[in-house]
């Protein structure tokens, strides 16, 4: 436990002045959650009623069309082309544990926050941190699916119960990026390969609206823009480097996430990614319980969730960044 010790002489001046104290709890451990925030802002954090699994209905085949005239015989063969992906719910919990003495001592009028409020905030931040990290991971044990599953560098795995080896229409886009900031006249190796990935994820007016990468390569992208003068032009519009706005690539936002894999980047479309939250377990708090031999109590903050896709081919991953 990180603790600070203080020693004072309790003279009249100290007793009367006490300490200057702001009622706030300042986070010194958790990272920001830009990708989780993006999903929330895009309205892709969806609350669903229970059920054993999440079902996403999919259309993958075309029917047959024929030009005809007069009394031509037309094809009446039935076409399937409709299926569904199924995703199991996953659950995550963080305890809130308070002893009787802690609870009693925290009730002083000059407390920064009541202990229960502070510990609840701590537990909820822990869950958000864990979920954001899981978004960029591969599924392991009882965790949710992550981008390394839904948008895999080698798209031959099974997702939602559908094999991508057997059903190639269910595969995501994948592109080797290479040396990100290596000069490749008249551009850069990373930008050229990134552009290829972006185009492969696009179809007509459907284009990725998010590009996520590790901080290292985000910094290289900043340097490319700053070095070529592009940033100076964009800053005049208050959307470039150093102005507080997101960087852009072909009109779509670019940001870094500290949870993103070291040699991976993603071109994503929020229309085809959903973070499902189970109704009734959206940061739900269980009742406090006390053990028979301790003056303490414990409850849990619980979230039921799963990360899903309903159109893999409009999602892409860039791999082997260097």
C-alpha positions in Angstrom: 0.0 0.0 0.0 1.4 3.4 -0.9 1.1 5.7 2.1 2.4 9.0 3.2 3.6 9.6 6.8 3.5 13.0 8.4 4.8 14.2 11.8 3.5 17.4 13.5 3.8 19.0 16.8 0.2 19.6 17.9 0.7 23.2 19.2 -2.0 25.8 19.2 -1.2 27.1 15.7 -1.3 23.6 14.2 -4.5 22.7 16.0 -6.3 25.8 14.9 -5.1 25.9 11.2 -5.3 22.2 10.3 -4.7 21.4 6.6 -5.9 22.9 3.4 -8.1 20.3 1.9 -10.0 20.0 -1.5 -12.8 17.5 -1.7 -11.6 15.6 -4.7 -10.1 12.2 -5.6 -7.4 12.6 -8.3 -6.6 9.7 -10.5 -2.9 8.8 -10.6 -3.1 5.2 -12.0 -5.7 4.8 -14.8 -5.1 5.7 -18.4 -7.7 7.4 -20.5 -10.2 5.2 -22.4 -10.4 6.9 -25.9 -11.6 3.8 -27.7 -14.3 3.1 -25.2 -15.3 6.7 -25.3 -15.5 6.6 -29.1 -17.9 3.6 -29.0 -20.1 5.4 -26.4 -20.1 8.7 -28.4 -21.0 6.8 -31.6 -23.9 5.2 -29.9 -22.4 1.7 -30.2 -22.6 0.7 -26.6 -25.9 -1.1 -26.7 -27.9 -2.4 -23.7 -29.6 -5.7 -24.3 -32.1 -7.8 -22.4 -30.4 -10.9 -20.9 -30.6 -14.0 -23.0 -28.1 -16.9 -23.2 -26.3 -15.4 -26.1 -26.2 -12.3 -28.4 -27.4 -12.9 -31.9 -26.4 -10.8 -34.9 -28.3 -11.6 -38.1 -26.2 -11.5 -41.2 -26.8 -11.5 -45.0 -23.9 -12.9 -47.0 -25.4 -14.1 -50.3 -27.3 -12.5 -53.2 -30.4 -13.8 -54.9 -30.5 -14.3 -58.7 -31.7 -11.6 -61.1 -32.6 -12.2 -64.7 -33.4 -10.0 -67.7 -36.4 -11.4 -69.5 -39.1 -10.7 -72.1 -42.4 -12.4 -73.1 -42.9 -15.9 -71.8 -39.3 -16.6 -70.8 -38.9 -19.2 -68.1 -37.4 -17.6 -64.9 -35.2 -19.2 -62.3 -37.1 -20.1 -59.1 -34.3 -21.8 -57.1 -34.2 -20.9 -53.5 -31.2 -19.0 -52.3 -30.0 -19.1 -48.7 -27.5 -16.3 -48.0 -28.9 -15.6 -44.5 -27.2 -16.7 -41.2 -26.4 -15.4 -37.8 -23.4 -15.0 -35.5 -23.7 -15.9 -31.8 -21.7 -14.4 -29.0 -21.7 -15.5 -25.4 -22.1 -13.0 -22.6 -19.0 -12.4 -20.4 -19.0 -11.0 -16.9 -16.5 -8.9 -14.9 -16.7 -7.9 -11.2 -14.6 -5.7 -8.9 -15.1 -5.9 -5.1 -15.8 -3.0 -2.7 -14.5 -4.0 0.7 -14.9 -1.8 3.8 -14.2 -2.5 7.4 -16.3 -1.1 10.2 -13.4 1.0 11.5 -12.7 2.5 8.0 -16.4 3.3 7.6 -16.6 5.0 11.0 -13.4 6.9 10.6 -14.4 8.2 7.2 -17.5 10.0 8.5 -15.6 13.0 9.7 -17.0 16.3 8.4 -13.8 17.3 6.6 -13.4 14.0 4.7 -12.6 14.5 1.0 -15.3 12.0 0.1 -17.2 9.4 2.0 -15.2 6.1 1.8 -18.0 4.2 0.0 -18.2 6.9 -2.7 -14.5 6.9 -3.3 -14.2 3.1 -3.4 -17.1 2.8 -5.8 -15.5 5.3 -8.1 -12.2 3.3 -7.8 -14.0 0.1 -8.7 -15.9 1.5 -11.6 -12.7 3.0 -13.1 -11.1 -0.4 -12.7 -13.8 -2.1 -14.7 -13.6 0.6 -17.5 -9.8 0.2 -17.6 -10.2 -3.6 -17.8 -12.8 -3.4 -20.6 -10.8 -0.9 -22.7 -7.7 -3.2 -22.3 -9.8 -6.2 -23.3 -11.0 -4.4 -26.5 -7.4 -4.6 -27.8 -6.6 -8.1 -26.6 -7.3 -11.6 -27.8 -10.0 -13.5 -25.9 -8.6 -15.5 -23.0 -10.3 -17.5 -20.3 -13.6 -15.8 -19.6 -12.8 -12.4 -21.0 -14.7 -10.7 -23.9 -13.6 -10.9 -27.5 -11.1 -8.3 -28.5 -10.0 -6.6 -31.7 -7.3 -9.3 -32.1 -10.2 -11.7 -32.5 -12.7 -9.6 -34.4 -10.1 -7.9 -36.6 -7.4 -10.5 -36.7 -4.0 -10.1 -38.5 -4.5 -13.6 -39.9 -8.2 -13.7 -40.6 -8.8 -17.5 -40.5 -10.3 -17.9 -37.0 -13.9 -18.4 -36.1 -15.9 -15.5 -34.8 -19.5 -15.7 -33.6 -19.5 -19.4 -34.4 -18.7 -18.8 -38.1 -15.4 -20.1 -39.6 -13.5 -17.5 -41.6 -11.6 -20.2 -43.4 -14.8 -21.7 -44.7 -16.7 -18.4 -45.1 -14.4 -15.9 -46.6 -17.1 -13.2 -46.7 -16.7 -13.1 -42.9 -13.0 -12.3 -43.0 -11.7 -8.8 -42.1 -9.1 -6.8 -44.0 -5.4 -7.2 -43.2 -2.4 -5.4 -44.4 1.3 -5.4 -43.6 2.4 -1.8 -42.8 6.2 -2.1 -42.4 8.5 0.8 -41.5 5.9 3.4 -40.8 7.9 6.6 -41.3 10.4 5.3 -44.0 10.5 7.6 -47.0 9.0 6.1 -50.1 8.8 8.9 -52.7 6.6 10.8 -52.9 5.2 9.6 -49.6 6.0 7.2 -46.8 5.9 3.4 -46.6 3.5 3.4 -43.7 1.1 5.9 -45.2 1.0 4.0 -48.5 0.2 0.7 -46.9 -2.2 2.4 -44.5 -4.0 3.9 -47.6 -4.3 0.4 -49.1 -5.8 -0.9 -45.9 -8.2 2.1 -45.7 -9.4 1.5 -49.3 -9.9 -2.2 -48.8 -12.1 -1.4 -45.8 -14.1 1.1 -47.9 -17.0 0.6 -50.4 -18.5 3.6 -52.1 -19.5 6.0 -49.3 -18.8 3.5 -46.6 -15.4 4.3 -45.1 -13.6 3.8 -41.8 -14.3 6.6 -39.3 -11.5 5.6 -36.8 -7.8 4.8 -37.1 -6.2 3.7 -33.9 -2.5 3.0 -33.2 0.1 2.8 -30.5 1.6 6.1 -29.2 4.9 5.4 -30.9 3.4 5.4 -34.4 1.0 8.2 -33.6 4.1 10.3 -32.8 5.7 9.3 -36.1 2.5 10.4 -37.9 2.6 13.7 -36.1 6.3 14.1 -37.2 5.4 13.3 -40.8 2.7 15.9 -40.9 4.8 18.5 -39.1 7.8 17.9 -41.2 6.0 18.3 -44.5 4.2 21.4 -43.4 0.8 19.8 -43.5 0.3 20.4 -39.8 0.8 24.2 -40.2 -1.9 24.3 -42.8 -4.3 22.3 -40.6 -3.6 24.4 -37.5 -5.0 27.4 -39.2 -8.3 25.5 -39.3 -7.9 24.6 -35.6 -7.9 20.8 -36.3 -4.2 20.0 -36.7 -1.3 19.0 -34.5 -1.1 20.9 -31.3 -4.6 22.4 -31.4 -6.4 19.9 -29.3 -8.3 18.3 -32.2 -7.8 14.8 -33.5 -5.5 14.1 -36.3 -7.1 13.0 -39.6 -6.4 10.4 -42.3 -8.6 10.7 -45.4 -11.2 12.5 -43.4 -11.4 10.0 -40.5 -10.1 10.5 -37.0 -6.8 9.2 -35.9 -5.8 8.6 -32.2 -3.5 6.5 -30.1 -4.6 4.2 -27.3 -2.1 2.9 -24.8 -3.8 -0.5 -24.8 -3.3 -1.0 -28.6 -0.9 -3.8 -29.5 2.7 -2.7 -30.0 2.9 -3.5 -33.8 -0.8 -3.2 -34.7 -3.1 -0.4 -36.0 -6.8 -0.5 -36.8 -9.1 1.0 -39.5 -12.5 0.7 -38.0 -16.1 1.6 -38.8 -18.3 2.2 -35.7 -21.4 1.0 -37.7 -20.0 -2.6 -37.6 -18.7 -2.8 -34.0 -20.9 -3.0 -30.9 -20.1 -3.2 -27.2 -23.1 -5.0 -25.8 -24.0 -4.4 -22.2 -26.4 -6.8 -20.4 -29.4 -5.0 -18.9 -29.4 -5.2 -15.2 -25.6 -5.7 -15.1 -24.6 -2.3 -16.3 -22.2 -1.4 -13.4 -24.7 -3.1 -11.1 -23.9 -3.2 -7.4 -24.7 -6.3 -5.4 -25.9 -6.0 -1.8 -23.2 -5.8 0.9 -22.6 -9.0 2.9 -20.7 -9.5 6.1 -18.6 -12.5 7.1 -19.5 -14.1 10.4 -16.1 -13.5 12.0 -15.1 -10.0 10.7 -16.4 -6.5 11.2 -16.3 -5.7 7.5 -18.5 -5.9 4.5 -18.1 -6.6 0.8 -20.1 -6.0 -2.3 -19.3 -6.2 -6.1 -19.7 -3.9 -9.0 -20.6 -6.2 -11.9 -20.8 -5.7 -15.7 -22.1 -8.2 -18.2 -20.8 -7.4 -21.7 -19.4 -8.6 -25.0 -17.6 -7.0 -28.0 -19.2 -8.0 -31.3 -19.1 -7.3 -35.1 -21.7 -7.7 -37.7 -19.6 -6.9 -40.8 -16.0 -8.0 -40.6 -15.0 -7.1 -44.1 -15.4 -3.4 -43.4 -12.9 -3.6 -40.6 -9.1 -3.7 -41.0 -5.9 -4.3 -39.1 -2.4 -3.1 -40.1 0.3 -5.4 -38.7 4.1 -5.7 -38.5 4.5 -2.0 -37.9 8.1 -1.0 -37.3 
